[in-house]
Amino acid sequence: MKYADLPKDELSHLVKPRDKSLEEWQVMLRMQQARREEMDVECVSERYSPGEYRVSSKASGRVYKVVFRGAKSPWNYCDCMDFKTSQLGTCKHVEAARLWIADHHKRIHWDLPAYTSVYLSYRGNVREVKIRIGSAATKEFRLMAAKFFNELDTLRPEAFEKFGEFMQQAKALSEDFRCYQDALDYILEQRESIARRKVVDETYTDTLLDTLLRTTLYPYQKEGVRFAATAGRAILADEMGLGKTVQAIATAELLMRESFITNVLILCPATLKQQWKREIERFTERSAVVVDGSPERRRELAQAEAEFKIQSYNAFTDDVKAGHMLQCDMLILDEVQRLKNWNTQMAKAVRQLTSRYALILSGTPLENRLEELYSIVELVDQFILAPYYLFRDRYIITDADGRTVGYQSLGEVRQRLSAIMLRRSKKDVELQLPPRIDKNLFVPMTPQQMAAHQELRLNAARLVSKWHRQHFLSEIDRRTLLLTLQQMRMTCDSLFLLDEHSRFDTKVEETMNILNECGVTIDGEAAAAAGDLSQTPPKVVIFSQWERMTRLVAQELERSGVEYVYIHGDIPVNQRQQRVDTFHSDPSVRVFLSTDAGSAGLNLQVANIIINLDLPWNPAIMEQRIGRLHRIGQQRGVEVINLIAAGTIEDDMRSRLRFKTSLFEGVLDGGEDAVFLGSDKFDSLLSDLEQYIDDEAATEPRRQTNTPPQPEQQTEQQSGNAIIKQFATALEALLTADEATRAQAASMIQHIFQR
């Protein structure tokens, strides 16, 4: 590939040119970056290291080691991760060196170097340790190397454990012999893996595993410990409620006992720090410290002599920005789905941390898009799904504009991950959890709610039509469109969510009726009069996405004299666990009321009824909520009650959740091998929402007459389909994600409108 072949116009990163192969396109993209980015190149030494260069990126400030011996040489190299994972044999830094050589009329060192070297090859699907015999190698050296390397110059599998012997002989025969650090690291990694597997397979019987912790592990948990310890770097993706925490602690304990590690760093949401500390102290004799407080206090605690250090993602991110980062032998990441977005500060900070061992915990490593799984898997193994462009080409179906319209070969993804990811559902393990019953309770809205909902629906359609006519929406219009769609959901709960004044709703009253029916609102005297003292009223968990909605329920609970605890985003982290403990220990506290701030990681098995005041857009969040109750330790059947506003956007959301659930099951739970967004395989992700917006025409007065729609009106309807398809993915993030991601989604949609 020559630089003269590059087109004058910028190559798309999403759509491959029709006349180029996938690999040619990717090489051209890297050539394009090399030509446009500012990078300084200098030769290391023409005399002692011909063909080796230092390439400095002005954008990142990093310096890369590059070897260039010709455009197609198998010995080209760069120590950047793109070179190591792309399987292209090049990267923008190699291309920058190639450009510099041409511009400065330097000689390309095609010739074979005199010295012999052992290097790590990244060209194939599997990394291989290879030897390049130098031109000065003696016959004796070649005969010796043949005992360890095959005819393809690849290190034999049985030679990994004997590599020290080879190194001694090679250095004795040639003073110029070199073994590059990445090759040596890979060899040591493989040797340790062999030793680890041998220890686990031959030593850790079920009886010995029962001595790891001050508790007895279930058979599937023992399997999880063996899997994680053998893999070294793994993802434990068990369904919520199967005890991932105790498996992680047991894995760390095993590795410590066998001297593979001496310390562990646990990164988790702030709400789970103290819970991790209590679990470690409960099950082991090890010391654990929570690294929190002021920056100065965190730096002090980081020096503490403790086998386990626990820190929140946010605090860790702040410390990395300040130039302070905890180091560890083993890293445990809890609720890792928070790192699914490559570009967040949190994800970037965690990726700077290196550790020999890693255990990723998440019951929902895949929530919305297959790309999220790729991002999480990279934290464990950057090679197993790489390169990304091949991953997209193989498993993600896109339209002519590069937008995702479906997924395929999901079973193959599952198989590729089988070496590092273990996933069990409650139905897969021999664990008899109490049954779970899900009920959808359709609640009518008040006339005032419905009127507001329909008006918002019309406003959204009109804004879409305005964009179609003018091909532009102002900043105010764009924000209004996004806000309108969100407000449609809010009206399904209560108009109070919009203005904090109007009290038109039915879900609050229905919630109190449910509590009354199950006995929560009956006081002691009433229970005595009814003769029901022999039966303890159940405890109930109530969730809503909206803090204002939980506030309304809290007011009704107080008015009815029901004892409850309350968690939302403004409750300090150090108080949340206290409230959970109160809910567990105080018999008079019957209700746990929470926004989704309490939907992850908390143990609420003392309750067996959950009321979802609204449906999260993301089914994984729903399962997170339910998983707080339906988990190990639950003694009673769990009843899930979903309150759904009939005939609204909330009602319509139920069908839209099916695609995401199918994607999740296709990769993790052995479901369908291919998932598409619609029956014709090319519908948008939110085709139901698109149809819902289109159906607003039936509510407009002019459409209720026998007068046929005018051409302009027909155009407006058609335009609604187009724009909803374009901002479907961003809308997903806007309605369900954290504040930072919502801001990114809004920016994405603004960009779409400007196009």
Backbone hydrogen bonds, N-H to C=O, Kabsch-Sander energy under -0.5 kcal/mol:
donor,donor_aa,acceptor,acceptor_aa,energy
5,D,2,K,-1.5
6,L,3,Y,-1.2
16,K,14,L,-0.5
20,K,17,P,-1.5
25,W,21,S,-2.5
26,Q,22,L,-2.0
27,V,23,E,-2.4
28,M,24,E,-2.4
29,L,25,W,-1.9
30,R,26,Q,-1.5
31,M,27,V,-2.1
32,Q,28,M,-2.6
33,Q,29,L,-2.0
34,A,30,R,-2.1
35,R,31,M,-1.9
36,R,32,Q,-1.4
37,E,33,Q,-2.8
39,M,37,E,-0.8
40,D,56,S,-2.1
42,E,54,R,-1.8
44,V,52,E,-2.4
45,S,49,S,-0.7
49,S,45,S,-1.7
52,E,49,S,-1.8
53,Y,66,V,-3.3
54,R,42,E,-2.7
55,V,53,Y,-0.5
55,V,64,Y,-2.5
56,S,40,D,-3.0
56,S,54,R,-0.5
57,S,62,R,-2.7
58,K,38,E,-1.9
58,K,56,S,-0.6
61,G,57,S,-2.3
64,Y,55,V,-3.0
66,V,53,Y,-2.7
66,V,64,Y,-0.5
67,V,77,Y,-3.0
68,F,51,G,-2.5
69,R,70,G,-0.5
73,S,70,G,-1.4
76,N,73,S,-1.2
77,Y,67,V,-2.3
79,D,65,K,-1.4
84,K,80,C,-1.4
85,T,81,M,-1.8
86,S,82,D,-2.3
87,Q,83,F,-0.6
95,E,91,C,-2.4
96,A,92,K,-1.7
97,A,93,H,-2.0
98,R,94,V,-2.2
99,L,95,E,-2.4
100,W,96,A,-2.2
101,I,97,A,-2.4
102,A,98,R,-1.8
103,D,99,L,-2.9
104,H,100,W,-2.3
105,H,102,A,-0.9
106,K,101,I,-2.6
109,H,68,F,-0.5
109,H,107,R,-0.5
110,W,108,I,-1.9
117,S,132,R,-1.9
118,V,178,R,-2.2
119,Y,130,K,-2.5
121,S,119,Y,-0.6
121,S,128,E,-3.4
128,E,121,S,-1.6
130,K,119,Y,-3.0
130,K,128,E,-0.6
131,I,153,D,-2.0
132,R,117,S,-3.0
133,I,131,I,-0.6
135,S,113,P,-2.2
136,A,114,A,-1.6
137,A,134,G,-1.5
142,R,138,T,-2.0
143,L,139,K,-2.2
144,M,140,E,-2.0
145,A,141,F,-2.6
146,A,142,R,-1.6
147,K,143,L,-0.5
147,K,144,M,-1.3
148,F,145,A,-1.6
149,F,145,A,-2.4
150,N,154,T,-2.6
153,D,150,N,-1.9
155,L,129,V,-3.2
156,R,148,F,-2.8
159,A,156,R,-1.7
160,F,157,P,-1.1
163,F,160,F,-1.2
165,E,162,K,-0.7
166,F,162,K,-1.5
167,M,163,F,-2.5
168,Q,164,G,-1.9
169,Q,165,E,-1.9
170,A,166,F,-2.9
171,K,167,M,-2.4
172,A,168,Q,-1.6
173,L,169,Q,-1.6
174,S,170,A,-1.9
177,F,174,S,-1.0
178,R,116,T,-2.3
180,Y,118,V,-2.4
184,L,180,Y,-2.1
185,D,181,Q,-2.9
186,Y,182,D,-1.9
187,I,183,A,-2.2
188,L,184,L,-2.5
189,E,185,D,-2.3
190,Q,186,Y,-2.3
191,R,187,I,-2.4
192,E,188,L,-2.4
193,S,189,E,-1.9
194,I,190,Q,-2.1
195,A,191,R,-2.1
196,R,192,E,-2.6
197,R,193,S,-2.5
198,K,194,I,-2.0
199,V,195,A,-2.1
200,V,196,R,-2.5
201,D,197,R,-2.8
202,E,198,K,-2.2
203,T,199,V,-2.0
204,Y,199,V,-0.9
204,Y,200,V,-0.8
205,T,203,T,-1.9
209,L,205,T,-2.5
210,D,206,D,-1.4
211,T,208,L,-1.7
212,L,209,L,-1.4
214,R,283,F,-2.0
215,T,213,L,-1.1
217,L,215,T,-0.5
221,Q,218,Y,-0.6
222,K,218,Y,-2.1
223,E,219,P,-2.0
224,G,220,Y,-1.8
225,V,221,Q,-2.2
226,R,222,K,-2.5
227,F,223,E,-2.4
228,A,224,G,-2.5
229,A,225,V,-2.6
230,T,226,R,-2.3
231,A,227,F,-2.6
232,G,228,A,-2.1
233,R,231,A,-1.2
234,A,358,A,-2.3
235,I,420,I,-3.4
236,L,360,I,-3.3
237,A,235,I,-0.8
237,A,422,L,-3.0
239,E,424,R,-2.8
242,L,239,E,-1.3
247,Q,243,G,-1.4
248,A,244,K,-2.2
249,I,245,T,-2.3
250,A,246,V,-2.1
251,T,247,Q,-2.2
252,A,248,A,-2.3
253,E,249,I,-2.3
254,L,250,A,-2.4
255,L,251,T,-2.3
256,M,252,A,-2.2
257,R,253,E,-2.5
258,E,254,L,-1.8
259,S,256,M,-1.6
260,F,255,L,-2.4
261,I,255,L,-1.2
264,V,307,E,-3.0
265,L,330,M,-2.7
266,I,309,K,-3.1
267,L,265,L,-0.5
267,L,332,I,-2.7
268,C,311,Q,-1.7
272,L,269,P,-2.0
273,K,270,A,-1.1
276,W,272,L,-2.3
277,K,273,K,-2.0
278,R,274,Q,-2.5
279,E,275,Q,-2.2
280,I,276,W,-2.4
281,E,277,K,-2.3
282,R,278,R,-2.0
283,F,279,E,-2.2
284,T,280,I,-2.1
289,V,308,F,-2.1
291,V,289,V,-0.6
291,V,310,I,-3.3
292,D,290,V,-1.2
298,R,294,S,-2.7
299,R,295,P,-2.1
300,E,296,E,-1.7
301,L,297,R,-2.5
302,A,298,R,-2.1
303,Q,299,R,-0.6
303,Q,300,E,-1.0
304,A,301,L,-1.7
306,A,304,A,-1.4
308,F,287,S,-2.1
309,K,264,V,-2.5
310,I,289,V,-2.5
311,Q,266,I,-2.8
313,Y,268,C,-1.3
316,F,312,S,-2.3
317,T,313,Y,-2.5
318,D,314,N,-2.2
319,D,315,A,-2.2
320,V,316,F,-2.3
321,K,317,T,-2.2
322,A,318,D,-1.6
323,G,320,V,-1.5
324,H,319,D,-3.4
328,C,354,T,-0.5
329,D,263,N,-0.6
330,M,263,N,-1.2
331,L,357,Y,-2.1
332,I,265,L,-2.8
333,L,359,L,-2.1
334,D,267,L,-2.7
334,D,332,I,-0.6
335,E,361,L,-0.6
336,V,361,L,-1.7
338,R,335,E,-1.5
339,L,336,V,-2.7
340,K,337,Q,-1.4
342,W,340,K,-0.7
344,T,341,N,-1.2
348,K,344,T,-2.3
349,A,345,Q,-2.2
350,V,346,M,-2.2
351,R,347,A,-1.9
352,Q,348,K,-0.6
352,Q,349,A,-1.1
353,L,350,V,-1.5
357,Y,329,D,-2.2
358,A,232,G,-1.7
359,L,331,L,-2.8
360,I,234,A,-2.7
361,L,333,L,-3.2
362,S,236,L,-1.8
362,S,360,I,-0.5
372,E,369,R,-1.1
373,L,369,R,-0.7
373,L,370,L,-0.6
374,Y,370,L,-1.4
375,S,371,E,-2.0
376,I,372,E,-2.0
377,V,373,L,-2.8
378,E,374,Y,-1.8
379,L,375,S,-0.5
379,L,376,I,-1.2
380,V,377,V,-1.8
381,D,377,V,-2.9
391,F,387,P,-2.1
392,R,388,Y,-2.7
393,D,389,Y,-1.9
394,R,390,L,-2.4
395,Y,391,F,-2.3
396,I,392,R,-1.9
397,I,395,Y,-0.5
397,I,406,G,-2.8
398,T,396,I,-0.5
399,D,403,R,-2.1
402,G,399,D,-1.9
405,V,397,I,-3.4
406,G,397,I,-1.3
407,Y,675,V,-3.6
408,Q,395,Y,-2.1
410,L,673,D,-3.1
412,E,409,S,-0.5
413,V,409,S,-1.3
414,R,410,L,-2.3
415,Q,411,G,-2.1
416,R,412,E,-2.5
417,L,413,V,-1.7
418,S,415,Q,-1.1
420,I,417,L,-1.7
421,M,417,L,-2.6
422,L,235,I,-2.5
428,D,425,S,-1.1
429,V,425,S,-1.0
431,L,429,V,-2.2
433,L,431,L,-1.7
437,I,638,V,-2.8
439,K,640,V,-3.2
441,L,439,K,-0.7
441,L,642,N,-3.3
442,F,440,N,-0.7
443,V,441,L,-0.6
443,V,644,I,-3.1
450,M,446,T,-2.6
451,A,447,P,-2.4
452,A,448,Q,-2.1
453,H,449,Q,-2.8
454,Q,450,M,-2.7
455,E,451,A,-2.1
456,L,452,A,-2.2
457,R,453,H,-2.0
458,L,454,Q,-2.2
459,N,455,E,-2.3
460,A,456,L,-2.2
461,A,457,R,-1.8
462,R,458,L,-2.4
463,L,459,N,-2.1
464,V,460,A,-1.9
465,S,461,A,-2.2
466,K,462,R,-2.3
467,W,463,L,-2.1
468,H,464,V,-1.9
469,R,465,S,-2.1
470,Q,466,K,-2.4
471,H,467,W,-3.0
478,R,474,S,-2.6
479,R,475,E,-2.2
480,T,476,I,-2.3
481,L,477,D,-2.4
482,L,478,R,-1.9
483,L,479,R,-2.5
484,T,480,T,-2.5
485,L,481,L,-1.7
486,Q,482,L,-1.6
487,Q,483,L,-2.6
488,M,484,T,-1.8
489,R,485,L,-1.0
490,M,486,Q,-1.6
491,T,487,Q,-2.3
492,C,488,M,-0.7
492,C,489,R,-0.7
493,D,489,R,-0.5
493,D,490,M,-1.4
494,S,490,M,-2.0
495,L,504,F,-1.8
497,L,494,S,-1.3
498,L,495,L,-1.3
499,D,495,L,-1.5
500,E,496,F,-2.5
505,D,503,R,-0.7
507,K,493,D,-0.6
510,E,506,T,-2.3
511,T,507,K,-2.4
512,M,508,V,-2.1
513,N,509,E,-2.1
514,I,510,E,-2.2
515,L,511,T,-2.3
516,N,512,M,-2.3
517,E,513,N,-2.5
518,C,514,I,-1.9
519,G,516,N,-1.1
520,V,515,L,-2.0
521,T,515,L,-0.8
522,I,519,G,-0.8
527,A,523,D,-2.4
528,A,524,G,-2.4
529,A,525,E,-2.5
530,A,526,A,-2.0
531,G,527,A,-0.6
531,G,528,A,-0.9
532,D,527,A,-2.6
535,Q,532,D,-1.7
536,T,534,S,-0.6
540,V,590,R,-2.9
541,V,609,I,-2.9
542,I,592,F,-3.0
543,F,611,I,-2.6
544,S,594,S,-1.4
550,T,546,W,-1.7
551,R,547,E,-1.9
552,L,548,R,-1.6
553,V,549,M,-1.9
554,A,550,T,-2.4
555,Q,551,R,-1.9
556,E,552,L,-1.8
557,L,553,V,-2.4
558,E,554,A,-2.3
559,R,555,Q,-2.2
560,S,556,E,-1.8
561,G,557,L,-0.5
561,G,558,E,-0.9
562,V,557,L,-2.8
563,E,561,G,-0.5
563,E,588,S,-0.5
565,V,591,V,-2.1
567,I,593,L,-2.5
571,I,568,H,-1.9
575,Q,572,P,-1.7
576,R,572,P,-1.0
576,R,573,V,-0.8
577,Q,573,V,-0.9
579,R,575,Q,-1.8
580,V,576,R,-2.0
581,D,577,Q,-2.7
582,T,578,Q,-2.1
583,F,579,R,-2.2
584,H,580,V,-1.9
585,S,581,D,-2.6
586,D,582,T,-2.7
589,V,586,D,-1.3
590,R,563,E,-1.7
590,R,588,S,-0.8
591,V,563,E,-1.3
592,F,540,V,-2.7
593,L,565,V,-2.8
593,L,591,V,-0.6
594,S,542,I,-2.5
595,T,567,I,-1.7
598,G,595,T,-1.9
599,S,596,D,-1.4
604,L,602,L,-0.6
604,L,628,R,-2.6
607,A,604,L,-1.9
608,N,539,K,-1.6
609,I,539,K,-1.0
610,I,639,E,-2.6
611,I,541,V,-2.8
612,N,610,I,-0.5
612,N,641,I,-2.9
613,L,543,F,-2.8
613,L,611,I,-0.8
621,I,618,N,-0.9
622,M,618,N,-1.2
623,E,619,P,-2.2
624,Q,620,A,-2.0
625,R,621,I,-2.3
626,I,622,M,-2.4
627,G,623,E,-2.5
628,R,624,Q,-0.6
628,R,625,R,-1.4
629,L,626,I,-1.8
630,H,626,I,-2.5
631,R,629,L,-1.7
632,I,241,G,-2.6
634,Q,631,R,-2.1
638,V,435,P,-2.6
639,E,608,N,-2.5
640,V,437,I,-3.5
640,V,638,V,-0.5
641,I,610,I,-2.9
641,I,639,E,-0.6
642,N,439,K,-3.2
642,N,640,V,-0.6
643,L,612,N,-2.6
643,L,641,I,-0.6
644,I,441,L,-2.5
644,I,642,N,-0.6
646,A,443,V,-1.6
646,A,644,I,-0.7
648,T,645,A,-0.9
651,D,645,A,-0.7
652,D,648,T,-2.1
653,M,649,I,-1.3
654,R,650,E,-0.6
654,R,651,D,-1.0
655,S,652,D,-0.7
656,R,652,D,-0.9
657,L,653,M,-1.3
658,R,655,S,-1.0
659,F,656,R,-0.5
660,K,656,R,-0.6
661,T,657,L,-2.0
662,S,658,R,-2.2
663,L,659,F,-2.2
664,F,660,K,-2.4
665,E,661,T,-2.5
666,G,662,S,-2.4
667,V,663,L,-1.5
668,L,664,F,-2.6
669,D,664,F,-0.6
669,D,665,E,-1.0
671,G,665,E,-2.6
675,V,407,Y,-2.1
677,L,405,V,-1.6
681,K,678,G,-1.8
687,S,684,S,-1.3
690,E,686,L,-2.5
691,Q,687,S,-2.4
692,Y,688,D,-2.1
693,I,689,L,-2.6
694,D,690,E,-2.3
695,D,691,Q,-2.2
696,E,693,I,-1.4
697,A,694,D,-1.8
698,A,695,D,-1.6
699,T,696,E,-1.6
700,E,696,E,-0.6
700,E,697,A,-1.0
703,R,700,E,-1.3
704,Q,700,E,-0.7
704,Q,701,P,-1.5
705,T,702,R,-0.6
714,Q,710,Q,-2.1
715,T,711,P,-2.2
716,E,712,E,-2.0
717,Q,713,Q,-1.9
718,Q,714,Q,-2.2
719,S,715,T,-2.5
720,G,716,E,-1.6
721,N,717,Q,-1.1
722,A,718,Q,-1.4
723,I,719,S,-2.3
724,I,720,G,-2.0
725,K,721,N,-1.7
726,Q,722,A,-1.6
727,F,723,I,-2.0
728,A,725,K,-0.8
731,L,727,F,-2.3
732,E,728,A,-1.7
733,A,729,T,-1.4
734,L,730,A,-2.3
735,L,731,L,-2.1
736,T,732,E,-1.0
737,A,733,A,-2.4
742,R,738,D,-2.4
743,A,739,E,-2.0
744,Q,740,A,-1.8
745,A,741,T,-2.5
746,A,742,R,-2.5
747,S,743,A,-2.1
748,M,744,Q,-2.2
749,I,745,A,-2.3
750,Q,746,A,-2.2
751,H,747,S,-2.0
752,I,748,M,-2.0
753,F,749,I,-2.5
754,Q,750,Q,-2.2
755,R,751,H,-1.6
